[in-house]
Amino acid sequence: MTTNNNFLKIILLALILILSIKCNDRMNQKNSDIFHHKLDSLDGFEVKARSSEITKIDGQSVLKLDGMIVLSEHNISDACIKVEVLAQESCYPGIAFRIVDDNNYELAYAVPHASGQIDAIQYDPVFNGSNTWQMYNGEPYQKTAEVPTGKWFSLNIEISGNRAAIWVDNQPPLIVEHLAHPQLSGSIGLWSYKPVCFRNLKVAAPKEINDLKGKSAEAPAGAILEWKLQDGRILKCEPNGILNLNRYMPPSNNAMKVSRDFHLSAPAKVEIGIGFSDTLKLFIDGDEIFQGENLFEGFKDIPSRGWVSPDYKNIELQLNAGNHRIEAELQVKEAFGWGLLLTLKSQNLTMRSLE
């Protein structure tokens, strides 16, 4: 009888252990899985796209998208977001996150037709309805990756505080050390420029990315970090030294003038490094010293991208001692980023206060 009782106790303990494990598994799944959508319908999404449809590929229902759809009922701060992507032609499939409204959100995407190039993965925050990738370029915001065409791949984003990791399949991630928008939560969505297919969107609790380090953006030596707008407002540059006019200007503004005063303690040669997008006229003390246009022309080489770079143009001027003013007139012609990066270098030069 004692043996039977012991046997029953063992069976009972085993059942309790099994139930406990299953319960823990359910709890872990509940805590880690925030959202899962097969993307075989548009249920739960706000459609803001140029085109969106559910289509069949290999007998499976998938989403074909050109534009953006938003899960507006889900307000998410930190998370791991994954989606499967099929690019059948040139396109820019991405994930939008911390969406404030239709015109302001964080965005990252893969570029299949730039596979293997420096900008195959791109962080591209949207301000006032404009993409800004021409200003967010280089190692802090872009990464080389193999992004296939004609084959499903996984696009992944891990968000933690003001940092993000972005990667394709199991390749090394792009680590963005400082997200451009101030908001720490918002809606999420899927985004694409040109048609692309998506399936299996998953949003889960974030993992730690503190042990992953990226390159922090730094302003080049001599960069002007604050400018005065024509209406008297003071505009601050991004961590990379670029004045992002999209951050400050509504879409209705397509021309802007900014200025900055400096002082030379003695006559000196001043080196001026110029980077901009899209068109620029530059003046010193009212005299025009440069005008140019820098637009996107394709992926054949780096200059054709139209990136804002401090070495786009370099000028040397001999100036007298005293106070001087540099003025920039900029115009926007395309929705890829509108801004200015200017460096001034001279041993005798100091910037004057904006107050």
GIMOLIN-V512757 format. One line per field, one symbol per residue. ss: DSSP state (2 for helix, 1 for strand, 0 for the rest). psi: psi as a letter, one per 40 degrees, with the letter a starting at -180 (. if undefined). burial: 1 if it has 16 or more other ideal C-beta (glycine too) atoms within 10 Angstrom, else 0. A space follows every 10 residues. Layout:
ss = ???
psi = ???
burial = ???
//
This chain:
ss = 0222222222 2222222222 2222222222 2211111000 0000011000 1111111001 1111111111 1111110011 1111110000 0111111111 1001111111 0222000000 1110011001 0000000000 0110000000 0011111111 0011111100 0001110000 0000011111 1111111111 1111000000 0000000000 0010011110 0001110000 0011222200 0000111111 1111000111 1111111011 1111001111 1110000000 0022200000 0011111110 0111111111 1000000011 1111100011 10000
psi = dddddddddd dddddddddd dddddddddd ddhdihhefe ieheihheid ihihihhfeh hihhhgaiih gdehhhchih hiiiihheah ighihhifhd aeehiihiii gdefheidfd hhhghhhfeh ifdedgiade eiihihhihe hhihhihhhh bfiihhihbf iiihhhehid idieiaiiii iihihiiiig hhhiiiihed ehhahihhii hehheiihid eeihhiiide ehhgddddhi deheiihiih iihheihihh hhhhiihdih hhihfehhei iihhiheaed iddedfihhe fdhhihhhii iaiihhihhi iheifehhah hhihhidehi hiie.
burial = 0000000000 0000000000 0000000000 0001101010 0100110010 0100000000 0111111111 1000010111 1111111000 1111111110 0001111111 1101100111 1111111101 1111111001 1111101000 0111111111 0011111100 1011111111 1000011111 1110111111 1111010010 0001001011 0111001110 0000101101 1111111010 0000010101 0101000101 0111111111 1111000000 0001010000 0000111111 0110000010 0001011111 0100011111 1111110010 00000
//
